[in-house]
């Protein structure tokens, strides 16, 4: 029985067959991707070769779209470059680009004085891992902060900032100049981009920027594309929806008359959840058969880019003027799909799509994109839940190995016999952009509660904490734990487990049980058995830290708010990961997310139904769970009807058989009722966990 409970409860971490589709393919360095032409309003932007770089022979005039294949070693009458080149600026004539595959180059030649044409064996400090063979006659002086360019730059334009580019943009085919920036999603699969790995120099000098990141907010497989969904991110109210249209649909096509026709294609979009008309929430609207989002208050419609396509009350002679007015447009955010998750870039505006394409990549699970592991990797389904405590509390908790056997007593370990001293050793230093990593071992060389020899934690801000457990023979289990800051005092958690067999394609003893077939909806509802064991601690701990207790200072997570260790007592190595995380948050990330609206925490709650809610935090946005809930309701009613009928026909069956069968049917109905309740709430108390 305990084994069954364990399998069900650990399901919060995503334990079953890998039916979930993944975006993209192998995540290889130098993968090729293509954007659609990115265009936008406003003046032309300038290019930046490196931070603080300058072209000492040029004067301050604008770059034009004719500045390719020119000799810029001397001042030109028509084409000249602004000096000094400012950081984070992008050339207007390099926005429709095709990134060709690049090759790895040695890093041994950093900080050298290169006066000859660069080759593949040479690299610039501000553009690592690039194929520089198409660039000719670039003079670089150590320490590579000042760059002088000699002719010719053959079809080469550099996108900025070079210090943070994840995919080098040296081999660029230049197309049309900037005319309009799309408001909607990016037309490429960012899972083909290399994993986030900024340079050490960048990590040491640049602060973490919360709004220039990709955040996972939903598992696409679980979303119903027939309706909009309300979500929160960084305090913003967003609506996500799919703009796929029904074949042949017009504005008069009704859902009830379309027959068995399905939506074709479509892209998941993210808008600010407010209709430009009178600020009604678009999440309470409809997705029409034409693939438009309809505000159900007054019937205004919007396409996938956020453009208004219909205002029913506008006179025909004013219709186009009203539709094209910028005040009629929705506020759209870049989106993409990778590893089956929907990711949102929380900035909008004319430069958001370009920045989302070039500055960062989603923090993906590397093992899912390693071709060397093909046939050995098994991904189990995602689990999604908004949790009643903040993003920082989630990240702190999952980097705390000491709590597991105590807080999760009876499922992973025993609170009385399992706790042991823990040794933590860092394998990656703390960096603002790429986080850090450390190993967790028992000094006594004992295996952990699941039989692993040791484990390793890797923090990839802003959302991923990956826990790898290593077994004898080369097998491995991976817990991919994502969290996005939804609103103060809450976070959106998305997690799954990945099983990695050894080279003989075998899993360690006991681990294979996690891959037993289980309906996705059952995985989701039983995840409460595990998640809710932590919820009550973290919900209240967050508020206690913020107000101070035991005569200690309140903890605000701000750089000027004092050290975390002044508010707590952490004498053992087991807390080293938590202290490091709090240090990263204060030193590199401005103390926490920049919330839209009030940053104040909600008051602590003792209402079990609110604290342990399942319906609002998960069920209503999961099509699998909604379907299962509907069927369980029917089965429950059917069981009680059968029990009543058995009592009515007791004369034909006999009193005793009829009573026994009726009791059995009633018990089934009662059990189904308890299962039904788990779709709404699951309350937990440690005092009752014996």
URCORKA-V857963 format. One record per residue. N is the residue number from 1. RES is the residue in one small letter. PHI is phi in whole degrees, -180 to 180 (* if undefined). OMEGA is omega in degrees with one decimal (* if undefined). BURIAL is b if it has 24 or more other ideal C-beta (glycine too) atoms within 12 Angstrom, else e. Layout:
((N	RES	PHI	OMEGA	BURIAL) (N	RES	PHI	OMEGA	BURIAL))
This chain:
((1	x	*	179.7	e) (2	x	-62	178.8	e) (3	x	-63	178.8	e) (4	x	-63	179.3	e) (5	x	-61	-179.9	e) (6	x	-62	-179.6	b) (7	x	-61	-179.6	b) (8	x	-68	-173.2	b) (9	x	-70	-179.7	b) (10	x	-67	-177.3	b) (11	x	-60	175.0	b) (12	x	-56	-177.4	b) (13	x	-91	171.6	b) (14	x	89	-172.1	b) (15	x	-117	169.5	b) (16	x	-173	-171.1	b) (17	x	-65	-174.0	e) (18	x	-86	-179.9	b) (19	x	-80	-177.2	b) (20	x	-70	178.8	b) (21	x	-69	179.1	e) (22	x	-115	177.8	b) (23	x	-78	171.2	b) (24	x	74	-178.1	b) (25	x	-145	-179.6	e) (26	x	-55	-175.9	b) (27	x	-91	-173.7	b) (28	x	-102	174.2	b) (29	x	-61	179.3	b) (30	x	83	177.2	b) (31	x	-63	-176.2	b) (32	x	-95	173.6	e) (33	x	-140	-178.1	b) (34	x	-141	171.6	b) (35	x	-97	167.5	b) (36	x	-76	-179.8	b) (37	x	-55	-179.8	b) (38	x	-99	-176.2	b) (39	x	-132	-178.0	b) (40	x	-169	-178.0	b) (41	x	-90	172.8	e) (42	x	97	-176.6	e) (43	x	-71	177.6	e) (44	x	-63	176.9	b) (45	x	-95	-178.9	b) (46	x	-106	-179.3	b) (47	x	-91	176.8	b) (48	x	-126	179.3	b) (49	x	-80	175.7	b) (50	x	-167	177.6	b) (51	x	-60	177.8	b) (52	x	65	178.2	e) (53	x	-77	175.8	b) (54	x	-150	172.4	b) (55	x	-107	-166.8	b) (56	x	-74	-177.7	e) (57	x	-99	-171.6	e) (58	x	-109	-178.9	b) (59	x	-107	-171.8	e) (60	x	-86	170.6	e) (61	x	-135	-173.6	e) (62	x	-72	172.4	b) (63	x	-79	176.9	b) (64	x	-109	-178.3	e) (65	x	-73	179.6	b) (66	x	-94	-169.3	e) (67	x	-91	175.6	b) (68	x	-95	176.1	b) (69	x	55	-178.9	e) (70	x	-113	175.4	b) (71	x	-92	-177.9	e) (72	x	-98	-179.4	b) (73	x	-74	175.9	e) (74	x	-129	-179.9	e) (75	x	-58	-179.9	e) (76	x	-110	-177.0	e) (77	x	-72	-173.5	e) (78	x	-112	-174.0	e) (79	x	-126	178.9	b) (80	x	-139	-172.4	b) (81	x	-109	175.4	b) (82	x	-59	175.9	b) (83	x	-133	-1.8	b) (84	x	-77	177.3	e) (85	x	-72	-177.2	b) (86	x	-81	179.7	e) (87	x	-71	175.4	b) (88	x	67	177.6	b) (89	x	-112	-172.9	b) (90	x	-125	179.3	b) (91	x	-68	179.7	b) (92	x	-68	-177.6	b) (93	x	-100	178.9	b) (94	x	-132	-173.7	b) (95	x	-100	174.9	b) (96	x	-101	-169.4	b) (97	x	-118	176.9	b) (98	x	-122	-176.2	b) (99	x	-83	178.9	b) (100	x	-80	179.0	b) (101	x	-58	179.0	e) (102	x	-115	-178.8	b) (103	x	-117	175.7	e) (104	x	-70	177.5	e) (105	x	-127	-179.6	b) (106	x	-62	178.0	e) (107	x	-101	-175.5	e) (108	x	-72	-173.3	e) (109	x	-99	177.4	e) (110	x	-72	175.8	e) (111	x	57	177.5	e) (112	x	-111	177.7	e) (113	x	-96	-176.1	e) (114	x	-107	178.1	b) (115	x	-112	178.6	e) (116	x	-88	175.8	e) (117	x	-54	-178.1	e) (118	x	-72	177.8	b) (119	x	-122	-179.8	e) (120	x	-64	-178.5	e) (121	x	-86	-178.8	e) (122	x	-121	-175.4	b) (123	x	-143	175.9	b) (124	x	-98	-176.7	b) (125	x	-60	-176.5	b) (126	x	-95	177.3	b) (127	x	-152	-177.0	b) (128	x	-69	173.1	b) (129	x	59	179.7	b) (130	x	-124	172.0	b) (131	x	-93	-174.6	b) (132	x	-96	-176.8	b) (133	x	-62	179.3	e) (134	x	-74	-178.3	b) (135	x	-94	-178.3	b) (136	x	-121	172.0	e) (137	x	53	173.5	e) (138	x	-108	-179.9	b) (139	x	-94	-177.4	b) (140	x	-125	178.5	b) (141	x	-112	178.5	e) (142	x	-66	3.5	e) (143	x	-88	173.4	e) (144	x	66	177.2	b) (145	x	-93	-178.7	e) (146	x	-119	-174.1	b) (147	x	-121	174.2	b) (148	x	-110	-174.5	b) (149	x	-106	175.5	b) (150	x	-110	-175.1	b) (151	x	-73	-15.9	e) (152	x	-101	170.8	e) (153	x	-94	-171.3	b) (154	x	-78	178.2	e) (155	x	48	179.8	b) (156	x	-126	173.5	b) (157	x	-131	-173.1	b) (158	x	-107	175.8	b) (159	x	-92	-169.9	b) (160	x	-120	-5.1	b) (161	x	-85	-175.9	b) (162	x	-61	-176.5	b) (163	x	-70	-174.8	b) (164	x	-123	-179.1	b) (165	x	-66	178.2	b) (166	x	-92	174.9	b) (167	x	-119	-178.1	b) (168	x	-59	-175.9	b) (169	x	-118	-177.6	b) (170	x	-86	-177.8	b) (171	x	-91	-169.8	b) (172	x	-118	172.3	b) (173	x	-95	-172.1	e) (174	x	-82	-178.8	b) (175	x	-121	-172.2	b) (176	x	-74	176.2	e) (177	x	-72	-179.2	b) (178	x	-63	175.1	b) (179	x	-130	-179.6	e) (180	x	-157	178.2	e) (181	x	-96	179.4	b) (182	x	-67	179.6	b) (183	x	-88	-172.9	b) (184	x	-97	-172.7	b) (185	x	-74	175.7	b) (186	x	-83	-178.2	b) (187	x	-92	171.1	b) (188	x	-155	-177.6	b) (189	x	-94	-175.3	b) (190	x	-73	176.0	b) (191	x	-67	176.4	b) (192	x	-81	178.3	b) (193	x	-80	178.0	b) (194	x	-67	179.9	b) (195	x	-62	-178.7	b) (196	x	-59	-179.1	b) (197	x	-158	-179.4	b) (198	x	-62	-179.6	b) (199	x	-70	179.9	b) (200	x	-62	-179.7	e) (201	x	-63	178.5	b) (202	x	-64	-177.8	b) (203	x	-63	-178.6	b) (204	x	-76	-170.8	e) (205	x	-116	-175.2	e) (206	x	-99	176.3	b) (207	x	-72	177.6	b) (208	x	-72	-179.4	b) (209	x	-106	-172.6	b) (210	x	-65	-174.7	b) (211	x	-90	177.0	b) (212	x	-111	-178.1	b) (213	x	-144	170.9	b) (214	x	-94	179.4	b) (215	x	-120	174.4	b) (216	x	-79	-175.6	b) (217	x	-125	-177.7	b) (218	x	-165	169.6	b) (219	x	-94	-171.5	b) (220	x	-59	-176.9	b) (221	x	-59	-175.2	b) (222	x	-90	-176.2	b) (223	x	-83	174.8	b) (224	x	-89	-177.2	b) (225	x	-79	178.1	b) (226	x	-90	-177.6	e) (227	x	-147	175.2	b) (228	x	-81	-178.3	b) (229	x	-129	178.4	b) (230	x	-88	174.6	b) (231	x	-139	174.4	b) (232	x	-127	177.0	b) (233	x	-149	-179.3	b) (234	x	54	179.5	b) (235	x	85	179.1	b) (236	x	-84	172.0	b) (237	x	-87	-179.5	b) (238	x	-120	171.3	b) (239	x	-123	176.3	b) (240	x	-112	-176.8	b) (241	x	-159	-178.0	b) (242	x	-110	-174.5	b) (243	x	-94	175.9	b) (244	x	-65	-177.4	b) (245	x	-107	173.9	b) (246	x	-80	-177.7	b) (247	x	-55	176.9	e) (248	x	79	-176.3	e) (249	x	-73	172.8	b) (250	x	-123	-178.2	e) (251	x	-65	179.3	e) (252	x	-99	178.9	e) (253	x	-69	-179.5	e) (254	x	-109	-177.3	e) (255	x	-60	-175.5	e) (256	x	-75	-178.6	e) (257	x	-109	-174.8	e) (258	x	-83	179.1	e) (259	x	71	-177.2	e) (260	x	-95	178.4	e) (261	x	-68	-179.5	e) (262	x	-105	173.8	e) (263	x	-70	-177.3	b) (264	x	-106	175.5	e) (265	x	58	-179.6	e) (266	x	97	179.7	b) (267	x	-124	174.9	b) (268	x	-76	-175.8	b) (269	x	-114	175.9	b) (270	x	-133	177.2	b) (271	x	-118	165.8	b) (272	x	-64	-171.1	b) (273	x	-82	179.0	b) (274	x	-154	176.4	b) (275	x	-73	-178.6	b) (276	x	-60	-177.5	b) (277	x	-69	-177.4	b) (278	x	-131	173.9	e) (279	x	69	173.2	e) (280	x	-70	-179.3	e) (281	x	-70	178.7	b) (282	x	-69	178.1	b) (283	x	-66	175.7	b) (284	x	-95	179.9	e) (285	x	-93	-174.9	b) (286	x	-138	168.6	b) (287	x	-99	-174.9	b) (288	x	-79	-177.3	b) (289	x	-64	178.5	b) (290	x	-81	-177.3	b) (291	x	80	177.3	b) (292	x	-107	175.1	b) (293	x	-92	-176.8	b) (294	x	-107	171.7	b) (295	x	-77	-173.9	b) (296	x	-78	178.2	e) (297	x	-84	-179.1	e) (298	x	-128	173.1	e) (299	x	86	175.6	b) (300	x	-67	-178.1	b) (301	x	-122	-178.4	b) (302	x	-139	175.8	b) (303	x	-89	-174.0	b) (304	x	-66	178.5	b) (305	x	-87	-176.3	b) (306	x	98	-179.8	b) (307	x	-71	177.5	b) (308	x	-76	-177.5	b) (309	x	-113	-178.2	b) (310	x	-157	169.8	b) (311	x	-127	-170.5	b) (312	x	-56	-174.7	e) (313	x	-93	179.6	e) (314	x	-78	174.3	e) (315	x	-61	-175.6	e) (316	x	-59	-177.8	e) (317	x	-76	179.2	e) (318	x	-113	-173.0	e) (319	x	-56	-176.4	e) (320	x	-63	178.7	e) (321	x	-64	179.4	e) (322	x	-68	-177.5	b) (323	x	-66	-176.0	b) (324	x	-85	178.9	e) (325	x	-65	-179.1	e) (326	x	-56	-180.0	e) (327	x	-72	178.1	e) (328	x	-93	-175.3	b) (329	x	-91	174.6	b) (330	x	-78	176.9	b) (331	x	-92	-173.8	b) (332	x	-106	-178.6	b) (333	x	-120	176.1	b) (334	x	-60	176.9	b) (335	x	-134	170.8	b) (336	x	-157	178.6	b) (337	x	-120	177.1	b) (338	x	-148	-177.6	b) (339	x	56	178.0	b) (340	x	80	-178.9	b) (341	x	-107	173.7	b) (342	x	-92	-177.8	b) (343	x	-112	-179.7	b) (344	x	-124	173.0	b) (345	x	-98	-166.4	b) (346	x	-82	171.2	b) (347	x	-125	176.5	b) (348	x	-120	-179.4	b) (349	x	107	-169.5	b) (350	x	-71	-179.5	b) (351	x	-103	-173.4	b) (352	x	-63	-177.8	b) (353	x	-63	179.6	b) (354	x	-66	179.4	b) (355	x	-64	179.1	b) (356	x	-63	-178.8	b) (357	x	-79	-169.8	b) (358	x	-120	-171.6	b) (359	x	-81	-173.1	b) (360	x	-141	170.3	b) (361	x	-118	172.5	b) (362	x	-59	177.9	b) (363	x	-82	-175.8	b) (364	x	-97	178.7	b) (365	x	-85	-172.2	b) (366	x	-57	-175.2	b) (367	x	-64	179.2	b) (368	x	-73	-176.0	b) (369	x	-122	-179.7	b) (370	x	-98	-177.8	e) (371	x	-63	179.0	e) (372	x	-69	-177.4	e) (373	x	-101	-179.0	b) (374	x	-58	-178.7	e) (375	x	90	-180.0	e) (376	x	-109	-173.3	b) (377	x	-102	177.7	b) (378	x	-130	178.9	b) (379	x	-91	177.7	b) (380	x	-97	-171.0	b) (381	x	-64	175.2	b) (382	x	-75	169.0	b) (383	x	-124	-174.5	b) (384	x	-126	-179.9	b) (385	x	-161	167.8	b) (386	x	-86	-174.3	b) (387	x	-103	-173.5	b) (388	x	-85	173.6	b) (389	x	-152	-169.8	b) (390	x	-72	178.6	b) (391	x	-57	-178.0	b) (392	x	-68	178.2	b) (393	x	-68	177.3	b) (394	x	-62	-177.4	b) (395	x	-64	176.6	b) (396	x	-64	-174.8	b) (397	x	-64	-176.5	b) (398	x	-78	173.0	b) (399	x	-101	-177.5	b) (400	x	-114	-177.8	b) (401	x	-69	-174.0	b) (402	x	-72	-176.4	b) (403	x	-79	-167.7	b) (404	x	-59	-176.9	b) (405	x	-70	-179.0	b) (406	x	-88	-178.5	b) (407	x	-66	-177.8	b) (408	x	-105	179.6	b) (409	x	-53	177.9	b) (410	x	91	178.4	b) (411	x	-113	174.6	b) (412	x	-127	177.9	b) (413	x	92	-177.4	b) (414	x	-128	-175.0	e) (415	x	-63	-175.5	e) (416	x	-95	-172.8	e) (417	x	-117	-173.3	e) (418	x	-85	-176.8	b) (419	x	-59	-179.4	e) (420	x	-141	170.1	b) (421	x	-60	-175.3	e) (422	x	-126	177.8	b) (423	x	-109	179.6	b) (424	x	-117	178.9	b) (425	x	-128	-177.9	e) (426	x	-83	179.3	b) (427	x	-109	173.5	e) (428	x	-135	178.5	e) (429	x	-70	-179.6	e) (430	x	-76	177.7	b) (431	x	-136	-173.6	b) (432	x	-65	-173.7	b) (433	x	-92	-173.0	b) (434	x	-104	174.2	b) (435	x	77	-176.3	b) (436	x	-167	178.9	b) (437	x	-150	177.1	b) (438	x	-152	177.0	b) (439	x	-102	-179.5	b) (440	x	-127	-179.0	b) (441	x	-136	170.1	b) (442	x	-88	-179.3	b) (443	x	-55	-178.6	e) (444	x	-81	-179.6	e) (445	x	68	175.6	e) (446	x	-76	174.4	e) (447	x	-78	179.5	e) (448	x	-80	-172.9	b) (449	x	-62	-178.7	b) (450	x	-105	174.2	b) (451	x	91	-179.9	b) (452	x	-77	179.0	b) (453	x	-72	175.3	b) (454	x	-163	178.9	b) (455	x	-134	-179.8	b) (456	x	-139	176.9	b) (457	x	-108	176.4	b) (458	x	-128	179.4	b) (459	x	-102	176.4	b) (460	x	-119	-177.5	b) (461	x	-64	9.7	b) (462	x	-96	-162.9	b) (463	x	-125	-169.3	b) (464	x	-104	165.3	b) (465	x	-121	-177.8	b) (466	x	-105	178.9	b) (467	x	-111	179.2	b) (468	x	-104	175.0	b) (469	x	-112	-172.6	b) (470	x	-109	-176.7	b) (471	x	-116	175.9	b) (472	x	-61	178.8	e) (473	x	93	176.5	e) (474	x	98	176.6	e) (475	x	-73	-173.3	b) (476	x	-155	168.8	b) (477	x	-119	-176.6	b) (478	x	-127	170.2	b) (479	x	-104	177.0	b) (480	x	-97	-174.3	b) (481	x	-114	177.6	b) (482	x	-97	172.2	b) (483	x	-148	176.3	b) (484	x	-118	-179.8	b) (485	x	-71	-176.1	b) (486	x	-84	-179.6	b) (487	x	-161	-180.0	b) (488	x	-56	179.4	b) (489	x	85	-179.6	b) (490	x	-145	173.1	b) (491	x	-148	175.8	b) (492	x	-97	-179.0	b) (493	x	-101	173.2	b) (494	x	-130	-176.6	b) (495	x	-140	173.1	b) (496	x	-154	174.4	b) (497	x	-115	176.2	b) (498	x	-121	178.4	b) (499	x	-104	-179.7	b) (500	x	-119	-178.6	b) (501	x	-75	176.5	b) (502	x	-76	-174.8	e) (503	x	-65	176.2	e) (504	x	-91	177.5	e) (505	x	67	179.2	e) (506	x	-112	176.3	e) (507	x	-98	178.2	b) (508	x	-60	179.2	b) (509	x	-58	179.6	e) (510	x	94	-178.1	e) (511	x	-70	-179.8	b) (512	x	-60	178.1	e) (513	x	-61	-178.4	b) (514	x	-66	-177.6	b) (515	x	-94	177.8	b) (516	x	-61	-179.5	b) (517	x	-58	177.5	e) (518	x	-149	176.6	b) (519	x	-56	-177.8	e) (520	x	-58	-178.9	b) (521	x	-63	179.4	b) (522	x	-70	173.4	b) (523	x	-56	-175.6	b) (524	x	-68	-176.0	b) (525	x	-72	-180.0	b) (526	x	-79	176.4	b) (527	x	-62	178.0	b) (528	x	-62	179.5	b) (529	x	-58	-178.5	b) (530	x	-94	-175.4	b) (531	x	-61	-173.6	b) (532	x	-75	175.0	b) (533	x	-68	179.4	b) (534	x	-91	-165.5	b) (535	x	-56	-174.8	b) (536	x	-66	178.7	b) (537	x	-65	-172.5	b) (538	x	-69	178.7	b) (539	x	-60	-177.6	b) (540	x	-84	179.2	b) (541	x	-58	-179.6	b) (542	x	-59	-178.3	b) (543	x	-73	179.6	b) (544	x	-65	177.3	e) (545	x	-60	-175.6	b) (546	x	-70	-178.8	b) (547	x	-102	-178.8	e) (548	x	86	-179.8	e) (549	x	-159	177.7	e) (550	x	58	180.0	e) (551	x	76	-179.2	e) (552	x	-99	-177.2	e) (553	x	-67	173.2	e) (554	x	-68	179.9	e) (555	x	-102	-177.4	b) (556	x	-110	-179.2	b) (557	x	70	178.3	b) (558	x	-89	-179.4	e) (559	x	-55	-178.6	e) (560	x	-88	-173.8	e) (561	x	-88	179.0	e) (562	x	94	-177.5	e) (563	x	-78	177.9	e) (564	x	-59	-175.5	b) (565	x	-69	175.5	e) (566	x	-75	-178.2	e) (567	x	-99	-176.7	b) (568	x	-132	175.0	b) (569	x	-128	-173.3	e) (570	x	-129	-173.8	e) (571	x	-84	-171.8	e) (572	x	-112	179.7	e) (573	x	-62	-178.1	b) (574	x	-58	-178.4	b) (575	x	-96	-176.2	b) (576	x	-63	179.3	b) (577	x	-64	-179.8	b) (578	x	-67	179.8	b) (579	x	-63	178.0	b) (580	x	-64	178.6	b) (581	x	-61	179.9	b) (582	x	-65	176.2	b) (583	x	-67	176.6	b) (584	x	-59	-177.3	b) (585	x	-62	-177.7	b) (586	x	-77	-173.2	b) (587	x	-82	-170.8	b) (588	x	-108	-169.5	b) (589	x	-125	173.7	b) (590	x	56	175.3	b) (591	x	86	179.8	b) (592	x	151	-175.5	b) (593	x	-64	173.5	b) (594	x	-86	-173.2	b) (595	x	-70	166.4	b) (596	x	-83	-174.4	b) (597	x	88	-176.1	e) (598	x	-69	176.8	e) (599	x	-86	-175.0	e) (600	x	-66	175.7	e) (601	x	-71	172.7	b) (602	x	-69	179.4	e) (603	x	-67	177.0	e) (604	x	-64	-176.8	e) (605	x	-121	172.0	e) (606	x	-108	178.9	e) (607	x	-81	-176.6	e) (608	x	-61	-178.8	e) (609	x	-66	178.1	e) (610	x	-80	-176.5	b) (611	x	-68	-176.8	b) (612	x	-109	-179.7	b) (613	x	-62	175.9	b) (614	x	-120	-173.7	b) (615	x	-64	-177.4	b) (616	x	-71	-175.3	b) (617	x	-84	-179.0	b) (618	x	-149	-165.5	b) (619	x	-54	-172.1	b) (620	x	-66	179.6	b) (621	x	-108	179.6	b) (622	x	-119	-176.4	b) (623	x	-67	177.9	b) (624	x	-66	-178.5	b) (625	x	-71	177.2	b) (626	x	-65	177.6	b) (627	x	-65	179.6	e) (628	x	-64	179.2	b) (629	x	-61	178.8	b) (630	x	-62	-179.0	e) (631	x	-69	179.7	e) (632	x	-67	175.2	b) (633	x	-59	-179.7	e) (634	x	-63	179.3	e) (635	x	-63	179.1	e) (636	x	-62	178.8	b) (637	x	-62	179.1	e) (638	x	-62	-180.0	e) (639	x	-63	179.5	b) (640	x	-71	175.7	b) (641	x	-64	178.0	e) (642	x	-61	178.7	b) (643	x	-61	179.4	b) (644	x	-66	-180.0	e) (645	x	-66	178.8	e) (646	x	-63	177.3	b) (647	x	-69	-178.5	e) (648	x	-68	-177.7	e) (649	x	-103	-177.4	e) (650	x	-61	179.3	e) (651	x	-66	-178.5	e) (652	x	-79	-177.4	e) (653	x	-94	-172.8	e) (654	x	101	-173.4	e) (655	x	-62	-175.6	e) (656	x	-70	177.7	e) (657	x	-59	-179.9	e) (658	x	-63	-179.4	e) (659	x	-66	179.8	e) (660	x	-65	179.2	e) (661	x	-66	178.7	b) (662	x	-65	178.0	b) (663	x	-64	177.8	e) (664	x	-63	178.5	e) (665	x	-64	179.0	b) (666	x	-67	177.4	b) (667	x	-65	176.9	e) (668	x	-61	178.4	b) (669	x	-61	179.3	b) (670	x	-66	178.2	e) (671	x	-62	178.0	e) (672	x	-65	176.7	b) (673	x	-64	177.6	e) (674	x	-66	177.2	e) (675	x	-65	177.4	b) (676	x	-60	-179.3	b) (677	x	-63	-179.1	b) (678	x	-69	174.3	b) (679	x	-77	-177.4	b) (680	x	-107	-179.1	b) (681	x	-161	174.3	b) (682	x	-144	-177.7	b) (683	x	-85	-177.2	b) (684	x	-138	176.7	b) (685	x	-137	179.2	e) (686	x	-68	180.0	e) (687	x	-67	179.4	e) (688	x	-103	-178.0	e) (689	x	-88	-176.3	e) (690	x	-104	*	e))
